Amino acid sequence: MGFRPVRTVVALGMALLLVTTAAGCAGGDTAPDDGPIFVLPSGPSPEPLMTSSAASARPTPSTSASRRPSPSAKQDAPAAPKPATKAPRPAAVPAKPKETSLPPPVPAPAPSGGCTPRYSGTKAGTAQVKQALEAAAARTYWPTSAPEISIPANLVKATAWQESGWQSNIIACDGGVGLMQVMPGTAQWMNQRFGESYDIGDHRDNAYLGATYLAWLTKYIGDMYFAGSYSLDPGNCSAALNSCLLNAVIAAYNYGHAAVATDDGLVIPNPRYVNNVRALMNECVCLGY
């Protein structure tokens, strides 16, 4: 019985709350304390707000295409296909300098019989000849362009033995002079080619001339047929005589460069001579002097 007044007050408070809530929902002009409520309209989102001048200047969708500047003729034309480009050529490997100064051709061999070699001057002793040939083999003939060229001492000794038997003062029927049987025309060419003044009659200069000619043939034929390799190692030779530089150099010393290094390939026109010198490089009695 004592709680009726409280129930009545509560009932009146709830009724008042319902009326207030209903009035706010119906009018929409009563907002809560945390700020205004933004209600997004249905349909597409509105564009960003613009000022009145910007709004009037903006073209409508129906006229924007007509007001857009027309592209130039260059833009209208389809892009021309690019011409096919060729792959760049690889840089050519620089060719080795071509020898323009060539020795004179070797004269034809003298007919056998009817000619006897002659002697001129004093014959050098065996020890002197050995020293001259070894000194010639030890030289560096191409210090700038081909310092790797080395003429083996046994090749120089074997060639001198094959040519003259180490006789420093012999003059052959075909005109060859001294230890290395150097032709006078070849000696003159080499002196001009290398700026020297070797005396063909001196056994030391004769050894230098012969070894210089071997060095020149090594470079000339090495550049022409062996891609700049100047190895005179017998181990590089196969059964074919024209398979290695050593055989070609020996052949050309006897027959001349033109008879060996031909436009048609490497030719060994004197296989017997080549085989003799190759054998002497290992078996010559002169190697023991």
C-alpha positions in Angstrom: 0.0 0.0 0.0 2.8 2.4 0.8 4.4 2.1 -2.8 1.5 3.4 -4.9 2.8 7.0 -5.1 6.1 5.7 -6.4 4.4 3.6 -9.1 2.4 6.6 -10.2 5.5 8.8 -10.5 7.3 6.2 -12.4 4.4 5.7 -14.8 4.2 9.4 -15.4 8.0 9.6 -16.1 7.9 6.9 -18.6 4.9 8.4 -20.4 6.8 11.7 -20.6 9.9 10.0 -22.0 7.9 8.3 -24.7 6.3 11.6 -25.8 9.6 13.3 -26.0 11.2 10.6 -28.0 8.3 10.4 -30.4 8.4 14.1 -30.9 12.2 14.1 -31.7 11.8 11.2 -34.3 8.9 12.9 -36.0 10.3 16.4 -36.4 14.0 15.6 -36.8 15.0 19.0 -35.4 16.1 17.6 -32.1 19.7 16.3 -32.2 21.7 14.6 -29.5 24.5 16.4 -27.8 27.4 14.7 -29.8 26.7 16.8 -33.0 24.5 16.8 -36.0 23.4 13.6 -37.8 24.1 13.5 -41.6 21.8 11.3 -43.5 23.2 10.1 -46.9 20.5 10.3 -49.6 19.8 7.2 -51.6 21.2 6.9 -55.2 24.6 7.9 -56.6 27.0 9.8 -54.4 26.9 13.6 -55.1 29.9 15.3 -56.8 32.2 17.5 -54.8 30.9 20.9 -54.0 32.0 23.7 -56.4 31.5 27.4 -56.4 28.8 28.7 -58.7 31.3 30.0 -61.3 33.1 26.6 -61.5 29.7 24.8 -61.7 28.6 27.0 -64.6 31.9 26.6 -66.4 32.1 22.8 -66.2 30.7 21.3 -69.3 27.8 18.9 -69.1 28.4 15.3 -70.2 26.5 15.9 -73.4 28.7 18.8 -74.5 32.1 17.8 -73.1 33.0 15.7 -76.2 32.2 18.6 -78.6 34.2 21.1 -76.5 37.3 18.9 -76.2 39.9 20.1 -78.7 40.2 17.7 -81.6 43.5 15.9 -81.8 45.9 16.9 -84.6 46.2 14.8 -87.7 49.4 13.4 -86.4 47.6 12.2 -83.3 44.7 10.9 -85.4 46.9 8.8 -87.6 47.8 5.4 -86.4 51.4 5.0 -85.3 53.6 3.8 -88.1 55.3 0.5 -87.4 58.9 0.8 -86.5 61.3 -0.6 -89.1 62.8 -3.9 -88.1 66.3 -3.3 -86.6 69.1 -5.7 -87.3 71.1 -7.0 -84.5 74.3 -5.0 -84.2 77.3 -6.7 -85.7 79.9 -7.8 -83.2 83.0 -5.7 -83.2 85.5 -7.2 -85.6 88.6 -8.6 -84.0 91.5 -6.3 -85.1 93.6 -8.1 -87.7 97.3 -8.3 -87.1 99.4 -5.9 -89.1 100.0 -7.3 -92.6 103.6 -7.6 -93.5 104.2 -5.3 -96.5 107.9 -5.8 -96.8 108.6 -9.3 -98.1 112.0 -10.8 -98.8 113.0 -11.5 -102.4 112.1 -14.9 -103.8 114.6 -17.7 -103.4 116.5 -18.4 -106.6 116.1 -21.7 -108.4 118.4 -24.4 -107.1 121.7 -24.8 -108.9 121.8 -27.9 -111.2 123.5 -30.9 -109.5 127.0 -31.6 -110.8 129.3 -29.3 -112.6 129.6 -26.8 -109.6 131.8 -27.0 -106.6 131.3 -24.8 -103.6 134.1 -22.3 -102.9 135.5 -20.9 -99.7 136.3 -17.3 -98.8 138.2 -16.0 -95.8 139.1 -17.8 -92.6 136.9 -20.5 -91.2 135.7 -19.9 -87.6 136.4 -22.6 -85.1 133.7 -24.9 -83.6 133.6 -23.1 -80.3 133.2 -19.7 -82.1 130.4 -21.1 -84.3 128.6 -22.6 -81.3 128.8 -19.3 -79.4 127.5 -17.3 -82.4 124.5 -19.6 -83.0 123.5 -19.7 -79.3 123.8 -15.9 -79.1 121.6 -15.6 -82.2 119.0 -17.9 -80.8 118.9 -16.1 -77.4 117.8 -12.7 -79.0 114.4 -11.2 -78.9 113.6 -10.3 -82.4 110.2 -8.7 -82.0 110.3 -7.0 -78.6 107.2 -4.8 -79.2 104.7 -6.6 -81.4 105.7 -10.3 -80.7 108.1 -10.6 -77.7 106.9 -14.2 -77.3 108.7 -15.3 -80.4 111.6 -17.5 -79.4 113.8 -19.4 -81.8 115.0 -22.6 -80.2 118.8 -23.0 -80.1 118.6 -26.6 -81.4 116.6 -25.3 -84.4 119.3 -22.7 -85.2 122.1 -25.3 -84.8 120.4 -27.9 -86.8 119.6 -25.5 -89.6 123.3 -24.4 -89.8 124.4 -28.0 -89.8 122.0 -28.9 -92.6 123.0 -25.8 -94.7 126.7 -25.7 -94.3 128.0 -28.3 -91.9 129.0 -25.3 -89.6 131.4 -24.1 -92.2 131.5 -20.3 -91.8 133.4 -19.5 -95.0 131.6 -21.6 -97.5 129.9 -20.1 -100.5 127.5 -22.5 -102.3 126.8 -22.7 -106.0 123.5 -21.0 -105.7 125.1 -18.0 -103.9 124.3 -18.9 -100.3 126.9 -17.6 -97.9 128.4 -18.9 -94.6 126.9 -20.8 -91.7 123.3 -20.2 -92.4 123.7 -20.1 -96.2 122.1 -16.6 -96.4 121.4 -15.3 -99.8 122.9 -11.8 -100.5 119.5 -10.4 -101.6 117.9 -11.7 -98.4 120.6 -10.2 -96.2 120.2 -6.9 -97.9 116.4 -7.0 -97.4 116.7 -7.9 -93.7 119.2 -5.1 -93.0 116.7 -2.7 -94.5 113.7 -4.2 -92.9 115.2 -4.2 -89.4 117.5 -1.3 -89.6 120.7 -3.3 -89.2 124.0 -3.5 -91.0 124.9 -7.2 -90.6 127.9 -8.4 -92.6 127.0 -11.6 -94.4 130.7 -12.7 -94.4 131.1 -12.4 -90.6 130.2 -15.7 -88.9 128.5 -13.9 -86.0 126.4 -11.6 -88.2 125.7 -14.5 -90.5 124.2 -16.4 -87.5 122.1 -13.3 -86.6 120.9 -13.0 -90.2 119.8 -16.7 -90.3 118.1 -16.6 -86.9 116.4 -13.3 -87.9 115.0 -14.9 -91.0 113.7 -17.8 -88.9 112.0 -15.3 -86.6 110.5 -13.3 -89.5 109.1 -16.5 -91.0 107.7 -17.5 -87.6 105.7 -14.3 -87.3 104.7 -14.1 -91.0 103.4 -17.7 -91.2 102.1 -17.6 -87.6 99.9 -14.6 -88.3 98.8 -16.0 -91.7 97.9 -19.5 -90.7 98.1 -20.0 -87.0 96.0 -17.1 -85.6 99.0 -15.4 -84.1 100.4 -18.4 -82.3 104.2 -18.5 -82.6 104.9 -21.8 -80.9 107.7 -23.8 -82.5 107.1 -26.8 -80.2 107.5 -30.1 -82.1 104.8 -31.5 -79.9 102.2 -29.4 -81.8 102.9 -31.3 -85.0 100.8 -34.2 -86.2 101.5 -36.7 -88.9 100.7 -34.2 -91.6 103.7 -32.1 -92.4 101.7 -28.9 -92.9 100.0 -29.3 -89.5 102.4 -27.1 -87.4 104.3 -23.9 -87.6 107.7 -25.5 -87.0 107.5 -27.6 -90.2 106.3 -24.6 -92.2 109.2 -22.4 -90.9 111.8 -25.0 -91.7 110.4 -25.5 -95.2 110.2 -21.8 -95.9 113.8 -21.2 -94.8 114.9 -23.5 -97.6 112.3 -22.8 -100.3 111.2 -19.2 -99.5 108.0 -17.9 -97.9 106.0 -17.7 -101.1 106.4 -21.4 -101.8 105.1 -22.4 -98.4 102.6 -19.7 -97.4 100.5 -19.7 -100.5 97.0 -18.3 -101.2 95.7 -21.8 -101.6 96.9 -22.9 -98.2 100.0 -24.1 -96.3 102.3 -26.2 -98.5 105.4 -28.2 -97.7 107.2 -28.5 -101.0 110.4 -30.0 -99.5 109.4 -32.7 -97.0 112.9 -34.4 -97.1 114.6 -31.2 -96.0 112.0 -30.7 -93.2 112.5 -34.2 -91.9 116.3 -33.9 -92.0 116.3 -30.7 -89.9 113.7 -32.1 -87.5 115.9 -35.1 -87.0 119.0 -33.0 -86.5 117.2 -31.0 -83.8 117.4 -34.1 -81.6 120.3 -36.2 -83.1 122.9 -33.8 -84.6 126.4 -34.4 -83.5 126.7 -30.6 -83.4 124.5 -30.6 -80.3 127.3 -32.1 -78.3 129.9 -29.5 -79.3 
